[in-house]
Amino acid sequence: MILPVRNRKKLFTAAWFFLTTLFLVQGVRGPLAAASPAKDEDFGIWNIYDIEKKVNPRWKMKVGEELRFRNHAGLYYAETHLGADYKPFQYLAMGAEYQEIRNSRTNKKKDENWYWDQVPRIYLTPQYSYKGFSLEDRNMLEFRVRQDARFTLRYRNMVTLTAPWKWTQFQFQPYTSNEIFLETQRNGMIEDRFFSGFKVHWWGPVYGSIFYLRQSNKNAIAKWTSLNILGTSLKISF
């Protein structure tokens, strides 16, 4: 049976993206260049790649990779994730995800080494729309198993507001969000992320986003360090 031209293009795109992601995953599994500790007001780039399969109107699954770079450091974070999302009714979504993370951290001897983390996580997201504006409040609980540190639980709360406007043929749609982090073994908020950017529909099954992220982290002595990040995401959904 010969597939229609449109289906063949979608299949080719999905296969190309899968092979590219696999190449990246294999590339970052080996030894990586040492990354220096983050400095206040450093600049970084985050790239997120996902393939999403809609099983039915309520269920969807995804697999993907996230790579993070920082000036004067290069690649310092690589993550592979696999998850499922369930939408029982209009105003609620929930799901589970597993992350395999390779991360550069400074040890007690002040040496930079790469460590493996395993992070299962679950989330619940109330959703509401009003006059085209979309409001989401994602509540996430992470179970963090880290190679060089004790097990911790981390709570993340992310509120996202998406505007109804869509500009140009690529449907640039503005959004903004803020996410806070709380963790056992540490007091108070330990991280804050402010996002501002655009969701994009490039063509057919290819979606994405372009955003600015202001990431602020609190270290062990309660000193805050902020990073300025340019982020992009690419998702193939079918």
C-alpha positions in Angstrom: 0.0 0.0 0.0 1.4 3.4 -1.0 0.9 6.2 1.6 -0.5 9.6 0.5 2.1 12.3 -0.1 1.0 14.1 3.1 1.4 11.0 5.2 4.7 10.2 3.7 6.0 13.7 4.6 4.7 13.3 8.2 6.4 9.9 8.5 9.6 11.2 7.1 9.7 14.2 9.4 9.0 12.0 12.5 11.7 9.5 11.5 14.2 12.3 10.8 13.5 13.9 14.2 13.7 10.5 16.0 17.1 9.7 14.5 18.4 13.2 15.3 17.2 12.9 18.9 18.8 9.4 19.2 22.1 10.8 17.9 22.0 13.6 20.5 21.2 11.2 23.3 24.1 8.9 22.3 26.4 11.9 22.0 25.8 13.2 25.5 26.0 9.8 27.2 29.8 9.8 27.0 32.3 12.1 28.7 31.5 15.8 28.3 33.5 18.9 28.6 33.8 20.2 32.1 31.3 23.0 32.9 32.2 25.8 35.3 29.8 26.9 38.0 27.1 29.4 37.0 27.9 33.0 37.5 25.3 35.7 38.3 23.8 37.1 35.0 25.3 34.4 32.8 23.6 33.6 29.5 22.3 30.2 28.5 20.5 28.4 25.7 17.9 25.6 26.4 16.7 23.4 23.5 13.7 21.0 24.0 12.7 18.3 21.4 9.6 16.1 21.7 7.6 13.6 19.8 4.0 13.4 20.9 1.4 10.7 20.0 -2.3 11.4 20.6 -3.7 8.0 21.5 -7.3 9.4 21.8 -9.0 12.6 22.8 -8.0 12.1 26.4 -4.7 10.3 26.3 -1.4 11.3 24.8 2.2 10.1 25.2 5.5 11.8 24.5 9.3 11.1 24.4 12.0 13.8 24.1 15.3 15.3 24.9 16.4 18.6 26.5 19.8 20.1 26.2 21.1 23.1 28.2 24.1 25.2 27.4 25.8 28.1 29.2 28.4 30.6 28.2 31.9 29.7 29.4 30.7 26.2 30.0 29.1 24.6 27.0 26.8 21.7 27.5 26.1 21.2 31.2 22.7 19.4 31.3 21.1 16.7 29.1 17.8 15.1 29.8 15.8 12.3 28.3 12.1 12.0 29.2 9.2 9.8 28.6 5.6 10.5 29.8 1.9 10.2 29.4 -0.9 12.9 29.9 -4.5 12.2 30.7 -7.3 14.8 30.4 -10.4 13.4 32.2 -12.5 16.5 31.5 -12.3 20.0 30.1 -10.8 21.8 33.1 -8.2 19.3 34.3 -5.2 17.5 33.0 -2.9 15.0 34.8 0.1 12.9 34.0 3.3 11.1 34.9 6.8 11.4 33.5 10.2 9.8 34.0 13.4 11.7 33.4 17.0 10.4 33.0 19.3 13.3 33.6 23.1 13.8 33.0 24.1 17.0 34.9 27.4 18.7 35.7 27.9 19.6 39.4 30.7 20.7 41.7 31.7 18.2 44.4 33.1 18.8 47.8 36.6 19.1 46.3 35.3 21.8 44.0 35.8 19.6 41.0 33.3 19.5 38.1 31.9 16.1 37.5 29.0 14.5 35.6 26.3 12.7 37.5 23.2 10.7 36.7 19.8 11.5 38.2 16.6 9.6 37.9 13.4 11.7 38.4 9.9 10.1 38.3 7.3 12.8 38.6 3.5 13.3 38.6 1.4 16.4 38.0 -2.1 17.8 38.2 -3.0 20.8 36.1 -6.3 22.7 36.5 -7.1 24.7 33.4 -9.5 27.5 32.6 -10.4 29.7 29.6 -12.0 33.1 29.5 -12.7 35.1 26.3 -9.9 33.3 24.5 -7.3 33.6 27.3 -6.1 30.3 28.8 -4.9 29.9 32.4 -3.1 26.8 33.7 -1.8 26.0 37.1 0.5 22.9 37.0 1.2 21.3 40.4 4.1 18.8 40.1 5.8 16.5 42.6 9.2 15.1 41.7 10.9 12.1 43.4 14.6 12.9 42.9 17.1 10.0 43.0 20.5 11.5 42.6 23.9 9.8 42.2 25.8 12.2 44.5 23.2 13.3 47.0 20.4 12.1 49.2 16.9 11.4 47.9 14.6 14.4 48.0 11.1 15.4 47.1 10.5 18.6 45.1 7.3 20.5 44.6 6.9 22.7 41.5 4.1 25.1 40.8 3.8 26.7 37.4 1.1 29.2 36.4 0.8 30.0 32.7 -1.3 32.6 30.9 -1.7 32.3 27.1 -3.3 35.1 25.1 -5.8 34.4 22.3 -4.0 36.3 19.6 -2.1 34.5 16.8 0.0 36.4 14.4 1.4 35.5 10.9 1.0 32.2 9.1 3.0 30.5 11.9 0.5 31.5 14.5 2.8 33.2 17.0 0.8 33.2 20.2 2.1 35.1 23.2 2.3 33.5 26.6 3.9 34.2 30.0 4.4 31.9 33.0 6.1 31.7 36.4 7.3 28.6 38.3 8.5 28.2 41.9 10.4 25.3 43.4 10.2 23.9 47.0 12.3 21.0 48.2 12.7 18.8 51.3 16.0 19.2 53.1 16.0 22.9 52.2 14.1 25.9 53.6 11.8 28.1 51.6 11.7 28.6 47.8 14.9 27.4 46.2 14.3 28.4 42.5 12.1 30.7 40.5 11.6 30.7 36.7 9.9 33.5 34.8 9.1 32.7 31.1 7.9 35.1 28.4 7.6 34.1 24.7 5.5 32.7 21.8 4.0 29.4 21.0 4.4 28.6 17.3 2.7 26.3 14.8 5.3 25.9 12.0 3.3 23.6 9.7 1.3 20.4 9.9 2.4 18.3 12.8 5.3 20.6 13.8 4.8 22.9 16.8 7.2 24.7 19.0 8.0 27.8 21.1 10.5 30.6 21.5 11.0 32.1 24.9 13.1 34.2 27.3 13.6 32.6 30.7 14.9 34.4 33.8 16.1 31.5 36.1 17.0 32.4 39.7 18.5 29.8 42.0 19.3 29.8 45.8 22.5 28.0 46.9 23.3 26.4 50.2 24.2 29.7 51.8 21.0 31.3 50.7 22.7 33.4 47.9 20.6 33.9 44.8 22.1 33.6 41.3 20.2 34.5 38.1 20.6 33.3 34.5 19.3 34.8 31.3 18.2 32.1 29.0 17.0 32.0 25.4 14.9 28.9 24.9 13.4 27.0 22.0 11.2 23.9 21.7 10.3 21.7 18.8 7.5 19.2 18.9 6.1 16.8 16.4 2.5 15.8 17.3 0.5 13.2 15.4 
